[in-house]
Amino acid sequence: MTGTVLYIKKGRRYIPWGNLEDRSYFQDVMEVGTFKLVHCVENGHYRYRHDVTPDSAAFVAAAMIALDAMEKTMLEKAKSNPNKAPMPWTQRQKELIENFRSDMAATGSLVPTYWTTSSAYEIAMAGIEAVKQTIPDDQS
């Protein structure tokens, strides 16, 4: 083990438990002077944690809200749509089309398998990273 060794008491003895530098197992170990921002998109949803500074925390918090909104919008817009109908769709036809679009998008079947695309998350994150690159180093 390297770094500061942590011990736990078992009976009358203290035994090694871990260390502060083993980040392969303890991923939430923080160094002195660092900050984390925790964001929960919705109940039961994975929480995102990002290293931030007090100067960048407001932007990162706003970016995480924007990331979720962009990802949901991009996923909806990426679904294929039928061409204009020669006559207006009935309500039942609209429901069938929407169910088809949702089901096919969930299976990834609206584009050929030999195409590769970035996910909505990757595209939205790339946009946020591009904005973060414009922030001077002493603020990010």
Protein Blocks (a to p, Z undefined) as FASTA:
>chain_A
ZZjdddddehjbccdfbdfklmmlmmmbccehiacddddfbghiacddddddfklmmmmm
mmmmmmmmmmmmmmmmmpccddddfbdcdfklmmmmmmmmmmmmmnopabcfkbccddfk
lmmmmmmmmmmmmpcfklZZ
